[in-house]
Amino acid sequence: MEQMITTQQRQSSRLLIALGGLWLIIAAAYLVYQLANPTVEVRWETATEIQTAGFNLFRGTNPDDISSIVNQDGLIASHGEAVSGATYTYIDNSVEVGQTYYYMLEEIEYDGGTNRYDADMFTYKVPYVTLFTAVITAASLIVGLALIVTGLKEDRNL
C-alpha cells in the first residue's frame, strides 16, 4: 500500500514538473509569436459621411513621405451616414517591431473626388513588447516556475 502511494505521489510530482515546463514553453512561444507578428490597429471616427464611398489608409516611415497604401486589398468601405458618421478599425499587419510609422487617411467620394486628411496624420512606434504581452508572458513564467518548483519539492520529499 505504501509503495502504491509513493508511486502515485511520484507521478503527481512529475505531472507538476511537466505542466510547469508546458507553461514555460507557452510563455516563450507567445513572446516569440508577438515579436514575429507585430500589428498596428488604426482607428478613426467620422462625424458625417456625405457621398463617401470609402477610405484609403496611407503609411510612411517619414512624415514627409506618407505614400504607401496600406489597404492593398481594396477600398475600406464606408458604412456611415450623412447625419451620423461611423467608427472604423483597420489592422496593419505589415509592420516591423521598433519602426515608427506615420499614417494618413484619404476619403474617396462616389464621384471620384478625394479628401486627404494631412492635418490628422498620426504617428505610431511599434513596440518590441506590448504591456499585454509582457504581463501574459510574466504570468505564464511565474505559473510555470511555481509548478516546476512544487513538483521538485514533492519529488524530493518522497
WOBELPE-V272230 format. One record per backbone hydrogen bond with DSSP energy under -1.0 kcal/mol. NH is the residue of the N-H (numbers start at 1). CO is the residue of the C=O. E is the energy in kcal/mol with one decimal. If there is no record, write none. Layout:
nh->[NH:NH]
co->[CO:CO]
e->[E:E]
//
This chain:
nh->[5:6:7:8:9:10:11:12:13:14:15:16:17:18:19:20:21:22:23:24:25:26:27:28:29:30:31:32:33:34:35:36:37:40:42:44:46:49:53:54:55:56:58:59:60:65:68:70:72:74:76:78:81:85:88:90:92:98:99:101:102:103:104:106:107:108:109:110:112:115:117:118:121:122:124:126:134:135:136:137:138:139:140:141:142:143:144:145:146:147:148:149:150:151:152:153:154:155:156:157]
co->[1:2:3:4:5:6:7:8:9:10:11:12:13:14:15:16:17:18:19:20:21:22:23:24:25:26:27:28:29:30:31:32:33:92:90:88:86:81:108:108:76:106:104:68:102:62:59:57:70:71:55:53:84:47:44:42:40:126:96:124:60:122:58:56:115:54:113:51:109:107:105:116:118:103:101:99:130:131:132:133:134:135:136:137:138:139:140:141:142:143:144:145:146:147:148:149:150:151:152:153]
e->[-1.9:-2.0:-2.1:-2.3:-2.6:-2.6:-2.3:-2.3:-2.6:-2.4:-2.3:-2.2:-2.1:-2.5:-2.9:-2.5:-2.3:-2.2:-2.4:-2.0:-2.2:-2.6:-2.4:-2.4:-2.8:-2.7:-2.1:-2.6:-2.7:-2.5:-2.1:-2.2:-1.7:-2.1:-3.2:-1.8:-2.7:-1.5:-2.6:-1.8:-2.0:-2.6:-3.2:-2.8:-1.8:-2.0:-1.9:-3.8:-2.1:-1.6:-2.7:-2.0:-3.0:-1.9:-3.2:-2.8:-3.3:-2.6:-1.6:-3.1:-2.9:-3.0:-2.1:-2.5:-3.2:-3.0:-3.1:-2.1:-2.0:-2.1:-2.8:-1.5:-1.4:-1.9:-2.7:-2.5:-2.4:-2.5:-2.6:-2.6:-2.5:-2.6:-2.4:-2.4:-2.4:-2.6:-2.7:-2.8:-2.5:-2.4:-2.2:-2.8:-2.4:-2.4:-2.6:-2.5:-2.4:-2.4:-2.3:-1.8]
//
